[in-house]
Amino acid sequence: EQELTSIVEGSLFFESVDENKLSRHLFVCEDADNLRAKLKDSGLIAFVSDEAILPRASGVDQRPLEEAIPFKAPASMRYEFDLPHSTVSGMGIPEGINLIVGGGYHGKSTLLNAIERGIYNHIPGDGREFVVTDYNAIKIRAEDGRYIEKTDISSFISELPQNNDTTRFSSDNASGSTSQAANTIEALEAGGSCLLIDEDTSATNFMIRDHRMQQLVPKDREPITPYIDKVRQLYDDYAVSTILVVGGSGSYFGIADKVICMVEYEPLDLTEKANEIAKDDSEVRRKEGGETFGKINARRPIGKSIDARKGNKVKLKVRGVDALQLGTENIDLSAVEQIVDSSQLNAVVEAILYAKKYMDGRTLQEILTLVEENVNTNSLDILNNRKSGDLANFRKIELAAAINRLRTLKVE
């Protein structure tokens, strides 16, 4: 009782809080929210402020790296925004197709990692306070071995051997290319606005097929249409942007709207030079996969395929930010990189059970929207039928990722 009283007095009463620190925290959050809301009207998908510190102390330590080089926007991409409590300048990344290129260890993946975390606000002192990204941007990667349930991946993969239907593709052990195709389509199904992709965590044959391979293995023997042939259609047909880290292939130069080259952690706008290289290249690859991206078919989850019971009891358990247990099933979320706290997964696993009441007849996107609206209207308490604590807000994108990776999931 004495400890609880001390905790309440030290945390819930204003006189116990440093007023300046609290004000600074609130002002930074308000400015970040305001900045993120301004992106769309400015034609941007992300923004990285001048003087931001992007590198982290280590892979397991999210504090800013000491003596890191502050970010400085190239003049051609600099924007300035007046916010409620400050004015910020920095690099605006436009909607469309954006490449991040450069040599190894020059900051390509560091920039992308900062952008993927820009869906969240940062605390003062983090270094990324004004690195903001459209809220529905999704990191996509290959995921060998994942479960897939009747996802239409035919925009990328068709005419598989043995007549395997890719308009309703299922697998208990997906390959790198089929998993990345499914991750992409499921991201679109969940309402993704921008795909964030790093070649280091991608399936090579999903990303590119060069002109020499096209000559050796003709299209009628290759079921995969690579992302390079779909990325422009994805933006033109569905207004979904891409930010792509590439270091080993210049094939994307000819279709990029912006090419950002990282040189010793400094971004340079090399779009014009990349376009010139693409025009002068005599070895041109043939475009594959048709003139449109293809249809994104809606799936309807079957509620009874989701069972949280283990014996006679409901069993829900979260393991860090990488996995959760629903009944007898374990859901591997290690490839879902924008989950940052276990309390988010605590809420996600509760939300899976809550979503069941909307299943049977509704599309997954309709179910996700209803859950999101109910949480936004009534707070996370609406999920808390079991009276569990330690819940933090999540996106419907991560809820969809968990449902899609449940190995008992069945859809109509």
C-alpha positions as CSV (number, residue, x, y, z in Angstrom):
1,E,0.0,0.0,0.0
2,Q,2.8,2.4,0.9
3,E,4.6,1.6,-2.4
4,L,1.4,2.2,-4.4
5,T,0.9,5.5,-2.7
6,S,4.4,6.6,-3.5
7,I,4.0,5.6,-7.2
8,V,0.8,7.5,-7.5
9,E,2.1,10.6,-5.8
10,G,5.3,10.6,-7.9
11,S,3.6,10.1,-11.3
12,L,0.0,11.3,-11.3
13,F,0.3,14.7,-9.6
14,F,1.5,17.7,-11.5
15,E,3.5,19.2,-8.7
16,S,5.7,16.0,-8.8
17,V,6.5,16.5,-12.5
18,D,9.2,18.7,-14.0
19,E,7.0,21.3,-15.7
20,N,9.6,22.2,-18.3
21,K,10.3,18.6,-19.3
22,L,6.5,17.9,-19.5
23,S,5.9,21.0,-21.6
24,R,8.7,20.1,-24.0
25,H,7.4,16.5,-24.3
26,L,3.9,17.7,-25.1
27,F,5.1,20.4,-27.6
28,V,7.3,17.9,-29.5
29,C,4.4,15.5,-29.8
30,E,2.0,18.2,-30.9
31,D,4.5,19.5,-33.5
32,A,5.2,16.0,-34.8
33,D,1.5,15.3,-35.2
34,N,1.0,18.6,-37.0
35,L,4.0,17.9,-39.3
36,R,2.7,14.4,-40.2
37,A,-0.7,15.9,-41.0
38,K,0.9,18.4,-43.4
39,L,2.7,15.7,-45.5
40,K,-0.3,14.8,-47.8
41,D,-1.0,18.5,-48.7
42,S,2.7,18.9,-49.6
43,G,2.8,15.9,-51.8
44,L,5.1,14.1,-49.4
45,I,5.2,10.6,-47.9
46,A,8.0,11.3,-45.3
47,F,10.1,14.1,-43.9
48,V,13.5,14.0,-42.2
49,S,14.5,17.2,-40.4
50,D,17.8,19.0,-40.6
51,E,20.1,18.2,-37.6
52,A,18.3,14.9,-36.9
53,I,20.4,12.2,-35.5
54,L,19.5,9.0,-37.3
55,P,22.0,6.3,-36.2
56,R,21.2,4.4,-33.0
57,A,23.6,3.4,-30.3
58,S,23.3,-0.3,-31.3
59,G,20.9,-2.8,-32.7
60,V,19.4,-3.3,-29.2
61,D,19.8,0.3,-28.0
62,Q,17.5,2.9,-29.5
63,R,19.3,5.8,-27.9
64,P,21.0,8.2,-30.4
65,L,24.6,7.3,-31.4
66,E,27.1,9.6,-29.7
67,E,29.1,11.8,-32.2
68,A,26.8,10.8,-35.1
69,I,26.8,13.1,-38.1
70,P,23.6,15.3,-38.1
71,F,21.3,15.0,-41.1
72,K,21.3,17.8,-43.7
73,A,18.8,17.9,-46.5
74,P,19.9,18.5,-50.1
75,A,18.8,21.9,-51.3
76,S,16.7,20.5,-54.0
77,M,14.6,18.5,-51.5
78,R,14.4,21.0,-48.7
79,Y,11.1,21.9,-47.2
80,E,10.2,24.2,-44.3
81,F,7.2,23.9,-42.1
82,D,5.7,26.3,-39.5
83,L,4.5,24.1,-36.6
84,P,2.5,25.2,-33.4
85,H,5.6,25.4,-31.3
86,S,8.5,25.6,-33.8
87,T,9.7,25.9,-37.4
88,V,11.5,23.0,-38.9
89,S,13.4,22.5,-42.2
90,G,14.5,19.2,-43.8
91,M,14.3,16.7,-46.6
92,G,10.8,16.0,-48.0
93,I,10.4,12.6,-49.7
94,P,7.7,12.9,-52.3
95,E,4.9,10.5,-53.1
96,G,5.8,8.1,-55.9
97,I,8.9,6.0,-56.3
98,N,12.0,6.9,-54.3
99,L,15.3,5.1,-54.2
100,I,17.9,5.3,-51.5
101,V,21.3,4.4,-52.9
102,G,25.0,4.6,-51.9
103,G,27.9,2.5,-50.9
104,G,27.9,0.0,-48.1
105,Y,28.0,1.5,-44.5
106,H,27.1,5.0,-45.8
107,G,23.7,5.2,-44.2
108,K,21.1,3.8,-46.6
109,S,19.5,1.4,-44.2
110,T,19.9,3.8,-41.3
111,L,17.8,6.4,-43.2
112,L,15.1,3.8,-44.1
113,N,15.0,2.6,-40.5
114,A,14.4,6.2,-39.3
115,I,11.7,6.5,-41.9
116,E,9.9,3.3,-40.8
117,R,9.9,4.5,-37.2
118,G,8.6,7.9,-38.3
119,I,5.0,6.5,-38.0
120,Y,5.5,7.1,-34.2
121,N,6.3,10.3,-32.3
122,H,9.7,10.4,-30.5
123,I,10.6,11.7,-27.1
124,P,12.7,14.9,-26.8
125,G,16.4,13.9,-27.0
126,D,15.8,10.9,-29.3
127,G,17.3,12.7,-32.3
128,R,14.4,11.8,-34.6
129,E,11.8,14.1,-33.1
130,F,10.9,15.6,-36.5
131,V,11.4,12.5,-38.7
132,V,7.8,11.7,-39.6
133,T,6.2,9.3,-42.1
134,D,2.7,8.8,-43.3
135,Y,0.9,6.7,-40.7
136,N,0.1,3.9,-43.0
137,A,3.6,3.3,-44.4
138,I,4.6,-0.4,-44.1
139,K,8.0,-2.1,-44.1
140,I,7.9,-5.1,-46.4
141,R,10.4,-8.0,-46.6
142,A,10.8,-11.6,-47.6
143,E,9.8,-14.1,-44.9
144,D,10.8,-17.7,-45.6
145,G,8.5,-20.3,-44.1
146,R,5.5,-18.1,-43.3
147,Y,1.9,-19.3,-43.5
148,I,-0.2,-17.9,-46.3
149,E,-4.0,-18.4,-46.6
150,K,-5.7,-17.8,-50.0
151,T,-3.9,-14.5,-50.9
152,D,-4.1,-13.4,-54.5
153,I,-0.5,-13.0,-55.5
154,S,-1.2,-13.3,-59.2
155,S,0.0,-9.7,-59.9
156,F,3.5,-11.0,-59.1
157,I,3.4,-14.8,-59.6
158,S,1.3,-16.8,-62.0
159,E,1.3,-20.1,-63.9
160,L,3.2,-22.1,-61.3
161,P,4.0,-25.7,-62.0
162,Q,1.3,-28.3,-61.3
163,N,-1.3,-25.5,-61.9
164,N,-1.1,-24.1,-58.4
165,D,-3.7,-21.3,-58.3
166,T,-2.0,-18.0,-57.4
167,T,-5.3,-16.1,-57.3
168,R,-6.0,-18.0,-54.0
169,F,-2.5,-19.0,-53.0
170,S,-1.9,-20.9,-49.8
171,S,1.3,-22.3,-48.3
172,D,2.5,-23.7,-45.0
173,N,6.1,-22.9,-45.9
174,A,6.3,-20.0,-48.3
175,S,9.5,-19.2,-50.2
176,G,11.3,-15.8,-50.2
177,S,9.6,-14.6,-53.3
178,T,6.1,-15.9,-52.6
179,S,6.2,-14.6,-49.0
180,Q,7.3,-11.2,-50.2
181,A,4.5,-11.2,-52.8
182,A,2.0,-12.1,-50.1
183,N,3.3,-9.5,-47.7
184,T,3.0,-6.9,-50.4
185,I,-0.6,-7.8,-51.3
186,E,-1.6,-8.1,-47.7
187,A,-0.2,-4.7,-46.9
188,L,-2.3,-3.2,-49.7
189,E,-5.4,-5.1,-48.4
190,A,-4.8,-3.6,-44.9
191,G,-4.7,0.0,-46.3
192,G,-0.9,0.6,-46.8
193,S,0.0,4.0,-48.3
194,C,3.7,3.4,-48.9
195,L,5.9,0.3,-49.0
196,L,9.3,0.5,-47.4
197,I,11.7,-2.0,-48.8
198,D,15.4,-2.8,-48.2
199,E,17.1,-5.0,-50.8
200,D,19.1,-6.7,-48.0
201,T,15.9,-8.3,-46.6
202,S,14.2,-8.9,-50.0
203,A,14.1,-11.9,-52.3
204,T,16.3,-11.0,-55.3
205,N,14.1,-12.8,-57.8
206,F,11.1,-10.9,-56.5
207,M,12.8,-7.5,-56.9
208,I,14.6,-7.7,-60.3
209,R,15.2,-9.9,-63.4
210,D,17.8,-8.4,-65.6
211,H,18.1,-8.4,-69.4
212,R,20.6,-11.3,-69.5
213,M,18.3,-13.5,-67.4
214,Q,15.4,-12.6,-69.6
215,Q,17.4,-13.9,-72.6
216,L,18.4,-17.1,-70.9
217,V,15.1,-17.9,-69.2
218,P,12.2,-16.5,-71.3
219,K,9.0,-15.2,-69.6
220,D,7.0,-18.2,-70.5
221,R,9.3,-20.2,-68.2
222,E,9.4,-17.7,-65.4
223,P,6.2,-17.4,-63.2
224,I,7.5,-14.4,-61.3
225,T,6.9,-10.8,-62.4
226,P,9.5,-8.8,-60.5
227,Y,8.6,-5.7,-58.4
228,I,10.4,-3.4,-60.8
229,D,7.7,-4.1,-63.4
230,K,4.9,-3.4,-60.9
231,V,6.1,-0.6,-58.8
232,R,5.0,2.2,-61.2
233,Q,1.6,0.5,-61.8
234,L,1.2,0.3,-58.0
235,Y,1.5,4.0,-57.7
236,D,-0.5,4.9,-60.9
237,D,-3.4,2.4,-60.1
238,Y,-3.6,2.6,-56.3
239,A,-1.6,5.7,-55.3
240,V,0.7,3.5,-53.2
241,S,4.3,4.9,-53.0
242,T,7.6,3.1,-52.5
243,I,10.8,3.9,-50.7
244,L,13.4,1.4,-51.8
245,V,17.0,0.9,-50.6
246,V,19.2,-0.5,-53.4
247,G,22.9,-0.9,-53.5
248,G,23.5,-3.6,-56.1
249,S,21.3,-2.8,-59.1
250,G,20.7,0.3,-61.1
251,S,17.7,-1.1,-63.0
252,Y,15.3,1.0,-60.9
253,F,16.9,4.3,-62.1
254,G,14.7,4.6,-65.1
255,I,11.4,4.5,-63.2
256,A,12.4,6.5,-60.0
257,D,10.9,9.9,-59.2
258,K,13.7,10.6,-56.7
259,V,17.2,9.0,-56.2
260,I,18.8,9.9,-52.9
261,C,22.4,8.9,-52.6
262,M,23.9,8.6,-49.1
263,V,27.6,9.6,-49.0
264,E,29.1,9.3,-45.5
265,Y,25.6,9.8,-44.0
266,E,24.9,12.9,-46.1
267,P,22.0,12.7,-48.6
268,L,22.6,13.9,-52.2
269,D,19.9,14.3,-54.8
270,L,21.2,12.4,-57.8
271,T,17.9,12.0,-59.6
272,E,19.1,13.7,-62.8
273,K,22.3,11.8,-63.0
274,A,20.5,8.5,-62.4
275,N,18.0,9.3,-65.2
276,E,20.9,10.1,-67.6
277,I,22.5,6.8,-66.8
278,A,19.2,5.0,-67.5
279,K,18.8,6.8,-70.8
280,D,22.3,5.9,-72.0
281,D,22.1,2.3,-71.1
282,S,22.0,0.2,-74.3
283,E,21.2,-3.0,-72.5
284,V,17.5,-2.5,-71.8
285,R,15.4,-5.1,-70.1
286,R,12.0,-6.0,-71.4
287,K,9.0,-5.0,-69.3
288,E,7.0,-7.9,-68.0
289,G,3.6,-8.5,-66.3
290,G,1.1,-6.5,-68.3
291,E,0.0,-2.9,-68.3
292,T,-1.8,-2.7,-65.0
293,F,-0.9,-3.8,-61.4
294,G,-3.9,-6.2,-61.2
295,K,-6.8,-6.6,-58.9
296,I,-6.5,-6.8,-55.1
297,N,-9.1,-9.3,-54.1
298,A,-10.9,-9.0,-50.8
299,R,-10.7,-12.0,-48.4
300,R,-13.3,-12.8,-45.7
301,P,-12.0,-14.5,-42.6
302,I,-13.9,-17.3,-41.0
303,G,-14.4,-16.7,-37.3
304,K,-14.3,-20.3,-36.1
305,S,-10.8,-20.7,-37.5
306,I,-9.6,-18.4,-34.7
307,D,-9.6,-20.3,-31.4
308,A,-7.9,-18.9,-28.3
309,R,-8.6,-21.9,-26.1
310,K,-6.0,-24.2,-24.8
311,G,-7.9,-26.9,-23.1
312,N,-10.8,-25.2,-21.3
313,K,-9.1,-21.9,-20.8
314,V,-8.3,-18.9,-23.0
315,K,-4.6,-18.8,-23.5
316,L,-3.0,-15.5,-24.7
317,K,0.7,-14.8,-24.3
318,V,3.1,-12.3,-25.8
319,R,6.9,-12.8,-26.2
320,G,8.6,-9.5,-26.6
321,V,7.9,-7.8,-29.9
322,D,8.4,-10.9,-32.0
323,A,5.7,-13.4,-31.2
324,L,2.4,-14.1,-29.5
325,Q,0.5,-17.2,-28.5
326,L,-3.2,-17.6,-29.3
327,G,-4.6,-20.8,-27.7
328,T,-2.3,-23.6,-29.0
329,E,-0.9,-21.6,-31.9
330,N,2.2,-19.5,-31.9
331,I,2.3,-16.5,-34.3
332,D,5.8,-15.4,-35.5
333,L,5.9,-11.6,-36.0
334,S,9.7,-11.3,-36.2
335,A,9.4,-10.0,-39.8
336,V,6.9,-7.3,-38.8
337,E,9.4,-4.7,-38.0
338,Q,7.3,-1.7,-37.0
339,I,6.1,-3.2,-33.7
340,V,8.2,-1.5,-31.1
341,D,6.8,-2.5,-27.7
342,S,5.4,-5.7,-26.2
343,S,2.4,-3.7,-24.9
344,Q,1.3,-3.2,-28.5
345,L,1.2,-7.0,-29.0
346,N,-0.7,-7.3,-25.7
347,A,-3.4,-5.1,-27.4
348,V,-3.1,-6.9,-30.8
349,V,-3.8,-10.3,-29.3
350,E,-6.8,-9.0,-27.5
351,A,-7.9,-7.3,-30.7
352,I,-7.8,-10.6,-32.6
353,L,-10.5,-12.0,-30.2
354,Y,-12.4,-8.8,-30.4
355,A,-12.4,-8.9,-34.2
356,K,-14.0,-12.3,-34.3
357,K,-17.5,-10.8,-33.7
358,Y,-17.2,-8.9,-37.0
359,M,-16.1,-11.9,-39.0
360,D,-18.1,-14.2,-41.2
361,G,-19.4,-12.2,-44.1
362,R,-17.2,-9.1,-43.9
363,T,-13.9,-8.5,-45.7
364,L,-10.7,-8.3,-43.7
365,Q,-10.4,-4.6,-44.5
366,E,-13.9,-4.0,-43.2
367,I,-13.1,-5.9,-40.0
368,L,-9.9,-4.0,-39.5
369,T,-11.6,-0.6,-40.0
370,L,-14.4,-1.5,-37.5
371,V,-11.9,-2.5,-34.9
372,E,-9.8,0.6,-35.4
373,E,-12.9,2.9,-35.3
374,N,-14.1,1.3,-32.1
375,V,-10.7,1.6,-30.4
376,N,-10.3,5.2,-31.5
377,T,-13.8,6.0,-30.2
378,N,-13.8,4.0,-27.0
379,S,-10.1,3.6,-26.2
380,L,-8.2,0.3,-25.8
381,D,-10.5,-0.5,-22.8
382,I,-13.0,-1.9,-25.3
383,L,-10.6,-4.8,-26.0
384,N,-10.1,-5.5,-22.3
385,N,-12.7,-8.1,-21.6
386,R,-10.2,-10.2,-19.6
387,K,-9.2,-7.2,-17.6
388,S,-5.6,-7.5,-18.6
389,G,-3.3,-4.4,-18.5
390,D,-0.2,-3.1,-20.2
391,L,-1.9,-2.2,-23.5
392,A,-0.6,0.3,-26.1
393,N,-2.1,1.5,-29.3
394,F,-1.4,-0.4,-32.5
395,R,-2.2,0.1,-36.2
396,K,-4.7,-2.0,-38.1
397,I,-1.7,-3.0,-40.3
398,E,-0.1,-4.9,-37.4
399,L,-3.4,-6.5,-36.5
400,A,-3.8,-7.7,-40.0
401,A,-0.2,-9.0,-40.0
402,A,-1.0,-11.1,-36.9
403,I,-4.2,-12.5,-38.3
404,N,-2.6,-13.4,-41.6
405,R,0.2,-15.3,-39.9
406,L,-2.2,-17.4,-37.7
407,R,-1.7,-20.9,-39.1
408,T,-5.3,-21.9,-38.3
409,L,-6.8,-19.0,-40.3
410,K,-9.2,-19.8,-43.0
411,V,-10.9,-17.4,-45.4
412,E,-13.8,-17.6,-47.7
